[in-house]
């Protein structure tokens, strides 16, 4: 009996790779690239194109994503889930492996002082010279991420954000709802002593397969993504020192892809196997924390999903979980 699969992905390389993999399988599969095709056995589509009524209506219809997984991929929701998980599992590796995190909401910069009252520990430690990193809950590709170590720097970040929003509003009158909505951020204690290679900070991009409800597999081949410039903890205003996302580097004259993207297992560093074991333990508890909250992560038997997971390593070879990307 033949199976019917529909494959339609925006990235041509990924689209062709999926088709090639399906053709190599031992199954008799008829492949379509039309997302409008109904009653398919396999849907491998962009999330927005998946016909969830088919997936939820029949366990024989397989989808390449979970319908509900914001508890993992949204930074604020993940932070909430992990905090709740740690209250019940205080001995979890996540107690050490997740940087101390605060949820921060600010609908307008005029209410900055009031919002800071909700994260008084951050203000207290800023006065002691500690550094923090702030990230929008929903953004990706390093958008809106800043490192700071004074209250004035943090206020300036939001004033600039407000100014940018006002500019966008002038350009598009229909954007008013987006500008006025409450903005959700996470503030994390900055790991200011990262493991360096050739004096540059890096993070590890790992690839994880989650299937059914739920098995999680960590792919051994991983990437190391490097900051563009040599590490200097005193230069917090230079994102090219502190942020390791290559997407912010490609327009810079210094950018050389082979220097910014390397294979993790080829790095000249110690304890790589120990780091890998930490990653497995961290992932087990992260997914346990998320799937325990069914309203924000619903694991179903006829779905699977590939996630990009970012880890950071400090100078003592401790691994930290940064974020998950769908």
Phi, psi and omega per residue, in radians:
X1 nan 2.309 -3.116
X2 -1.440 2.587 3.008
X3 -1.815 2.561 3.132
X4 -1.907 2.173 3.132
X5 -2.116 2.478 3.016
X6 -2.056 2.229 -3.115
X7 -2.176 2.150 3.108
X8 -2.664 1.759 -3.110
X9 -2.162 2.533 -3.060
X10 -1.176 -0.664 -3.103
X11 -1.424 2.013 -3.067
X12 -0.993 -0.713 -3.118
X13 -1.071 -0.818 -3.138
X14 -1.144 -0.719 3.128
X15 -0.989 -0.855 -3.119
X16 -1.203 -0.616 3.135
X17 -1.121 -0.688 3.126
X18 -1.162 -0.785 3.122
X19 -1.063 -0.750 3.133
X20 -1.073 -0.742 -3.136
X21 -1.140 -0.717 3.126
X22 -1.125 -0.682 3.141
X23 -1.189 -0.501 -3.135
X24 -1.392 -0.231 -3.100
X25 -1.204 2.891 -3.141
X26 -1.426 -0.024 -3.088
X27 -1.565 2.683 3.044
X28 -1.537 1.783 -3.022
X29 -2.115 2.244 3.004
X30 -1.667 2.129 -3.011
X31 -1.879 2.268 3.055
X32 -2.067 2.680 3.054
X33 -1.977 0.304 -3.133
X34 -1.776 1.924 -3.117
X35 -1.128 -0.224 3.118
X36 -1.374 -0.246 -3.138
X37 -1.082 2.278 -3.107
X38 -1.804 2.938 3.077
X39 0.976 0.806 3.096
X40 -1.661 2.680 3.113
X41 -1.421 -0.547 -3.112
X42 -2.286 2.185 3.007
X43 -1.936 2.007 3.069
X44 -2.095 1.509 -2.942
X45 -2.304 2.907 2.897
X46 -1.041 2.525 -3.028
X47 -0.870 -0.739 -3.052
X48 -1.168 -0.311 -3.077
X49 -1.696 -0.180 -3.090
X50 -1.163 2.332 3.114
X51 -1.551 1.626 -3.007
X52 -1.188 -0.444 3.128
X53 -1.109 -0.570 3.083
X54 -1.264 -0.727 -3.104
X55 -1.138 -0.808 -3.111
X56 -1.300 -0.403 -3.083
X57 -1.521 -0.270 -3.107
X58 -2.643 2.151 -3.140
X59 -1.263 -0.108 3.074
X60 -1.512 -0.095 3.094
X61 -1.705 2.037 -3.018
X62 -1.773 2.341 3.129
X63 -2.104 2.660 -3.099
X64 -1.595 0.394 3.080
X65 -2.748 2.719 2.977
X66 -1.524 2.404 -3.111
X67 -1.107 -0.762 -3.126
X68 -2.037 1.983 3.096
X69 -2.627 0.396 -3.131
X70 -1.135 -0.382 3.101
X71 -1.147 -0.263 3.087
X72 -1.801 -0.746 -2.953
X73 -1.670 -0.207 3.037
X74 -1.677 2.167 -2.971
X75 -1.041 -0.777 -3.108
X76 -1.172 -0.740 -3.135
X77 -1.163 -0.670 3.090
X78 -1.095 -0.768 3.135
X79 -1.047 -0.730 3.114
X80 -1.100 -0.796 -3.118
X81 -1.096 -0.699 -3.113
X82 -1.237 -0.689 3.083
X83 -1.033 -0.770 3.120
X84 -1.130 -0.718 -3.141
X85 -1.100 -0.746 -3.112
X86 -1.183 -0.486 3.091
X87 -1.138 -0.462 3.127
X88 -1.734 -0.352 -3.086
X89 -2.314 1.186 -3.029
X90 -1.145 -0.290 3.134
X91 -1.602 0.058 3.136
X92 -1.068 2.593 3.068
X93 -1.060 -0.377 3.140
X94 -1.126 -0.368 3.103
X95 -1.008 -0.629 3.109
X96 -1.708 -0.561 -2.920
X97 -1.518 -0.087 3.056
X98 -1.944 2.086 3.094
X99 -0.980 2.503 3.134
X100 -0.926 2.269 -2.929
X101 -2.262 2.481 3.053
X102 -2.222 2.411 3.009
X103 -1.474 2.418 -3.049
X104 -2.406 2.139 3.105
X105 -2.051 2.366 3.138
X106 -2.597 2.000 -3.131
X107 -1.589 -0.303 3.068
X108 -2.792 2.515 -3.072
X109 -1.079 -0.384 3.108
X110 -1.094 -0.369 -3.119
X111 -1.802 0.380 -3.066
X112 -1.029 -0.853 -3.093
X113 -1.072 -0.720 3.130
X114 -1.103 -0.718 3.139
X115 -1.165 -0.592 3.131
X116 -1.147 -0.435 3.098
X117 -1.081 -0.438 3.141
X118 -1.370 -0.287 3.139
X119 -2.247 0.923 -3.026
X120 -1.072 -0.462 3.121
X121 -1.113 -0.606 3.119
X122 -1.140 -0.833 3.140
X123 -1.075 -0.719 3.120
X124 -1.059 -0.804 -3.080
X125 -1.332 -0.431 3.004
X126 -1.083 -0.649 3.112
X127 -1.165 -0.361 3.097
X128 -1.624 0.041 3.083
X129 1.556 0.213 3.126
X130 -1.309 2.694 3.134
X131 -1.877 2.591 -3.135
X132 -2.378 2.863 3.060
X133 -2.231 2.410 -3.135
X134 -2.059 2.419 -3.074
X135 -2.390 2.336 2.989
X136 -1.114 2.493 -3.064
X137 -1.115 -0.630 -2.992
X138 -1.832 -0.153 -3.038
X139 -1.336 2.802 3.027
X140 -2.394 -3.133 -3.126
X141 0.962 0.642 3.060
X142 1.186 0.175 -3.120
X143 -1.094 2.251 3.043
X144 1.341 0.066 -3.111
X145 -1.472 2.284 -3.135
X146 -2.443 2.625 3.029
X147 -1.889 2.448 -3.100
X148 -2.630 2.759 3.067
X149 -2.449 0.273 2.999
X150 -2.417 2.729 3.115
X151 -1.154 -0.618 3.114
X152 -1.107 -0.680 3.107
X153 -1.096 -0.724 3.141
X154 -1.150 -0.749 3.102
X155 -1.071 -0.726 3.123
X156 -1.054 -0.639 3.115
X157 -1.042 -0.782 -3.110
X158 -1.304 -0.572 3.069
X159 -1.135 -0.692 3.085
X160 -1.166 -0.691 3.101
X161 -1.071 -0.748 3.131
X162 -1.128 -0.703 3.121
X163 -1.120 -0.751 3.122
X164 -1.112 -0.671 3.126
X165 -1.144 -0.694 3.106
X166 -1.107 -0.689 3.101
X167 -1.102 -0.732 3.119
X168 -1.119 -0.649 -3.136
X169 -1.147 -0.643 3.095
X170 -1.142 -0.590 -3.104
X171 -1.350 -0.461 -3.037
X172 -2.545 1.811 -3.100
X173 -1.128 -0.381 -3.108
X174 -1.379 -0.045 -3.046
X175 -1.603 0.139 -3.019
X176 -1.013 -0.678 -3.093
X177 -1.120 -0.701 -3.135
X178 -1.160 -0.669 -3.110
X179 -1.197 -0.661 -3.007
X180 -1.490 -0.209 -3.060
X181 -1.214 2.672 3.095
X182 -1.088 2.340 -3.109
X183 -1.756 2.348 -3.048
X184 -2.001 2.268 -3.090
X185 -2.308 2.863 2.885
X186 -2.119 2.412 3.008
X187 -1.914 2.274 3.135
X188 -2.201 2.582 3.022
X189 -1.119 2.253 -3.042
X190 -1.364 2.319 3.070
X191 -1.444 1.660 -2.965
X192 -1.606 0.056 3.055
X193 -2.199 1.128 -3.128
X194 -1.296 2.752 2.983
X195 -1.160 2.308 -3.110
X196 -1.966 2.588 2.980
X197 -2.211 2.118 -3.053
X198 0.932 0.698 3.058
X199 1.197 0.249 -3.126
X200 -2.073 2.476 3.084
X201 -1.316 2.610 3.080
X202 -2.569 2.799 2.936
X203 -2.198 2.799 -3.132
X204 -1.752 2.216 3.021
X205 -1.757 2.007 3.122
X206 -1.914 2.691 -3.141
X207 -2.019 2.272 -3.009
X208 -2.202 2.352 3.021
X209 -1.846 2.132 2.989
X210 -1.883 2.324 -3.122
X211 -2.376 2.621 3.058
X212 0.957 -2.465 -3.085
X213 -2.402 1.371 -0.092
X214 -2.580 2.404 2.990
X215 -2.053 2.456 -3.069
X216 -2.208 2.261 -3.118
X217 -2.147 2.253 3.088
X218 -1.736 2.111 3.125
X219 -1.272 2.270 -3.026
X220 -1.204 -0.614 3.126
X221 -1.278 2.119 -3.080
X222 -2.324 2.821 3.135
X223 -1.885 2.654 2.964
X224 -1.991 2.093 -3.092
X225 -1.907 2.158 -2.958
X226 -1.808 2.582 2.944
X227 -1.152 2.713 -3.059
X228 -1.299 -0.577 -3.012
X229 -2.073 2.792 -3.114
X230 -1.066 2.524 -3.038
X231 -1.239 2.320 3.080
X232 -2.564 1.823 -3.066
X233 -1.173 -0.181 3.141
X234 -1.541 -0.241 -3.110
X235 -1.803 1.258 -3.029
X236 -1.296 -0.305 -3.077
X237 -1.481 -0.030 -3.130
X238 -1.804 1.740 -3.127
X239 -1.100 -0.424 -3.125
X240 -1.285 -0.175 3.005
X241 -1.559 -0.685 -2.929
X242 -1.789 -0.485 -3.116
X243 -1.720 2.361 -3.019
X244 -1.855 0.170 3.105
X245 -1.306 2.138 -3.092
X246 -1.174 -0.372 -3.092
X247 -1.118 -0.388 3.121
X248 -1.588 -0.005 -3.046
X249 -1.820 -0.402 -2.870
X250 -1.124 -0.395 3.130
X251 -1.545 -0.070 -3.112
X252 -1.476 2.488 -3.113
X253 -1.135 -0.439 -3.121
X254 -1.364 -0.211 -2.979
X255 -1.190 2.213 3.009
X256 -2.312 2.023 -3.007
X257 -0.980 -0.714 -3.090
X258 -1.162 -0.351 3.096
X259 -1.593 -0.321 -3.104
X260 -1.739 -0.370 -3.133
X261 -2.234 2.052 -3.136
X262 -2.315 2.915 3.080
X263 -1.490 2.256 -3.069
X264 -0.974 -0.793 -3.026
X265 -1.274 -0.162 3.085
X266 -1.701 -0.022 3.114
X267 -1.202 2.511 3.123
X268 -1.535 1.216 3.118
X269 -2.362 2.804 -3.123
X270 -1.559 2.882 2.947
X271 1.076 0.561 3.139
X272 -1.114 -0.684 3.114
X273 -1.121 -0.684 3.101
X274 -1.095 -0.704 3.098
X275 -1.098 -0.741 -3.121
X276 -1.096 -0.699 3.102
X277 -1.125 -0.677 3.073
X278 -1.074 -0.748 -3.129
X279 -1.029 -0.733 -3.139
X280 -1.104 -0.756 3.135
X281 -1.158 -0.708 3.126
X282 -1.085 -0.816 -3.117
X283 -1.089 -0.695 3.132
X284 -1.006 -0.778 -3.101
X285 -1.349 -0.581 3.084
X286 -1.071 -0.833 -3.138
X287 -1.206 -0.573 3.064
X288 -1.111 -0.741 3.126
X289 -1.099 -0.734 -3.075
X290 -1.288 -0.782 -3.097
X291 -1.271 -0.229 3.049
X292 -1.261 -0.301 -3.136
X293 -1.916 1.561 -2.993
X294 -1.170 -0.347 3.123
X295 -1.299 -0.307 -3.125
X296 -2.105 -0.151 2.994
X297 -2.627 1.944 -3.101
X298 -1.954 1.798 3.117
X299 -1.447 2.140 -3.129
X300 -2.098 2.673 -3.005
X301 -1.181 -0.427 -3.050
X302 -1.893 0.721 3.064
X303 -2.478 2.741 3.006
X304 -2.578 2.834 3.108
X305 -2.743 2.509 3.042
X306 -1.685 2.276 3.115
X307 -2.117 2.516 2.974
X308 -1.699 2.101 -3.077
X309 -1.929 2.313 3.138
X310 -1.866 2.267 3.098
X311 -2.122 2.624 3.001
X312 -2.119 2.594 -3.123
X313 -2.137 2.348 3.116
X314 -1.653 3.110 -3.033
X315 -1.160 -0.248 3.088
X316 -1.725 0.221 3.091
X317 1.207 0.412 2.995
X318 -1.455 2.374 -3.135
X319 -1.707 2.392 3.106
X320 -2.117 2.432 3.048
X321 -1.456 2.212 3.132
X322 -1.732 -0.994 -3.104
X323 -2.920 2.909 3.065
X324 -2.076 2.420 -3.138
X325 -2.098 2.323 3.121
X326 -1.326 nan nan
